[in-house]
Amino acid sequence: MERATPMDMPAPASTLAGDGDAALFAKVARRLLPFLFVCYLIAQVDRMNVGFAKLTMLKDLGFSELVYGIGAGTFFIGYVLFEVPSNIALRKFGAPMWLGRIMITWGLLSIAMLFVRTPASFYILRFLIGVAEAGFFPGVIFYLTLWFPAARRTRMTAIFMTAIAVAGVVVGPVSGLILETLHDFGGLPGWQWLFIIEGTPAVLLGIACMKRLDAGPASALWLTPAERDRLAAIVAQDGPAAGPATGHAPLSSVMTNGRVLALSLVYGCYGTSFFGFVFWLPTIIQSAGIASPLMIGVLSTIPWLVGAATMLTLASRVSSLRNVGPLLIALALVSAFGWAVSPAALVSMPLAMLCCSLAMAGTMGSLPVFWNLPTAMFTGTAAAAAIALISALGNIPGFLSPYLVGWIKTATGAFDIPMYVFAATMLLAAIVLSFLTRAPAHD
């Protein structure tokens, strides 16, 4: 008999959910996923645009690479501090109101970035944007558990999270175009127009969020009463009792749960690699000899396209896996290899894009698979807290990484050492995952 591990996924609730329910879940997906996808795409645009604004903002304001690194990372101080409280507030106030509030406030603060003049104002606004955005991603991940059983949730999560890669594809050319064509339009530099244009959609979508989303299946008037009852029964049957889990654990035990802390460390490694792309991919391409902001934006789409393809390909196949540990370990090693060989590849743009794409594929391919682990272990408020805690602790490198990279690049003028650091963190993720794969399901 095989021993259960924390990496085991719960068996689907086959007694209730069958092929006849495909139409019901397709209806739910059509209603929720396109809107949530667009919301998350805008969230990622908000995170990524500072990396492109940097191309001209630093010179205009006289900021150093270190100032940029601190400012980019300060976002995550606010984000980490308010992640868990925000996700618990979502449980209290409901997804429509709380997710809408998050989007409106972060959109307004993102637009306010055009008023940055000093390092202090840069740091303060980045911190406040982090506070405003805290809770959005884990809130949506928790929200999906109310609508989809585990057997279907991996693909739904992957479709939602593909917005990260699509944002990477979109934000590069659009940001490059804004920087080049709107520079000095109306007396404003291009980077200020960048924040205005890319922050406004978040405000509009936040208002729409309050009107379009439902708190859960019970209030979804676009479903028939029979559909609401069946959906609620399937989701309830598919709870973590079907697999190794902690279920409705007390919040205090969630905060000190060894598996939650280990998953937080793994997610932190993913975050270090991911934000290496978000904040520094334009700089990496620039270091390889590309000067035009528009061309940098176009080339930056290549790794993001590879990441999107990897996410969707794996999501369509992972539901058949009982233990996702070996897959996650392999993906972490692929990413580590891509980062490790990238410094040597900077002499050739095609080789640099190949290595960055490998690193991106390993990182992005891991995310939708990874996020099914905490939702399989916990339910209810405990699930909301576990997801938020993993997201919060895992985002701590979001501050440390830009600060460290900015300091190294200011001191050395080169980008080799940060790439090796990104490789080492993904290797660490593989090591921690290997221990989780061998560990028993209980603490």
C-alpha positions, 0 to 999 in steps of 0.5 A, a space after each residue: 500500500 502506497 503511503 500518502 504524502 502532502 503532495 498527494 491530490 485528493 481523489 475526485 468526488 466521482 460519486 457526484 461529479 461525472 461527465 453529465 456535469 461538464 455543461 454545468 462547470 462549463 457554464 460556471 467557467 464561462 461566467 467567472 473565468 474571462 472576467 477574473 482573467 482580465 482582472 488578474 491580467 491588469 494586476 500583473 500589468 500593474 506589477 510589471 510596468 515599473 520594470 519598463 518605466 525604469 528604462 527612462 524614469 531613472 534617468 529623468 529622476 536621477 535614481 540609482 539602480 539601488 533606489 529602483 530596487 528598494 522601491 520595487 521591493 517596498 511593494 512587498 512589505 505592504 503586500 506581505 503585512 496585509 495579505 492574511 488580514 485582507 483574505 480573512 476580510 474577503 471571507 467577512 465582506 464577500 468576494 464582490 465587494 472586497 475584490 472590487 475594493 482592492 482593484 479600485 484602490 490599487 488602480 488609483 495608487 498606480 496612477 498616482 505614481 506619476 507624481 513621484 519626484 523623490 526616492 521617498 515618494 517612490 518608496 511610499 507609493 510602492 508600499 501603499 500599492 502593495 497594501 492595496 493589492 494584498 489579498 487579490 490573488 489568494 482571494 481569487 484562489 480561495 474564491 475558485 474553491 467555492 465553485 470548482 472541485 479539485 479535479 477541475 480546479 487545476 485547469 481553472 487555476 491554470 487558465 486564471 494564472 495564464 494571465 500572468 504570462 499574457 500580461 508579460 506578452 502584452 505589457 512589453 510592446 504596449 509599454 515600449 510603445 507608450 514610452 516612445 510615442 507619448 514621451 513629452 505629450 502634454 508635457 509629460 514624460 512617457 513613464 508618467 503616461 505609462 502609469 496613467 494608461 495602465 492604472 485606469 483599467 483597474 479602477 474600472 474593473 473594480 467597479 465592475 467586480 462589485 456588480 458582476 461577481 457573486 459571493 458564492 453559488 447560492 447567490 448566483 441567479 444566473 444558475 437555476 435552483 437545481 444547478 445551484 444545489 448540484 454545484 454546492 453538493 459537488 463542491 462540498 463532497 470534494 472537500 479535503 476529506 478525500 485526501 490527506 488534509 487538515 480541513 477546518 483547522 484552527 487558524 493558530 494551527 494553520 499559522 504553525 503548520 509545518 507543511 504550510 511553512 514548507 510550501 511558503 518557502 517553496 513559493 518564496 523560491 518561485 517568487 524570487 525567480 518570477 520577480 526576476 523576470 517581472 523587474 529585470 527582464 527588460 534590463 537583461 535584454 538591454 544588457 544583451 545590446 538592445 537599446 530601443 524600448 519598443 524592441 525590448 518590449 517585443 523581445 520580452 514577450 518570448 519567455 512569457 509566451 513560453 511560460 503561458 504555453 507551459 502552464 496550459 499544457 501541464 494543466 490539461 494533463 496534471 489531473 491524472 497525477 496522484 502525486 505532483 511532487 516529481 513534476 514540481 521537482 522537475 520544473 524547478 530543476 529546469 528553471 534552475 538550469 535556465 537561470 544558471 546558463 543565462 549569463 554565458 548566453 548574453 553574448 547571443 540574443 537567441 541563446 539568451 532568449 532560449 535560456 530565459 524561456 527555459 527558466 520561465 517555463 519551469 517557474 510558470 509551469 509550477 504555479 497552477 500545480 502548486 496552488 492546488 496543494 493548499 486548497 487540497 489540505 484546508 477548507 473554509 476560513 482555514 483555507 483562506 488563511 493558509 492560502 494567504 499565509 503562503 502567498 504572504 510569506 512567499 512574497 517576502 523575496 519580492 522585497 529582498 530580491 529587487 533590493 539585492 539585485 539593485 545593490 549588486 548591479 550598482 556595485 558591479 555593473 553586471 547582472 551575472 551574480 543575480 542570475 546565479 542567485 535565481 538559479 540557486 533559489 529554484 534549486 532550493 525549491 526542488 530540494 524542499 519539494 523532494 522532502 515534502 514528497 517523501 514526508 508522511 501526510 500527517 505532521 
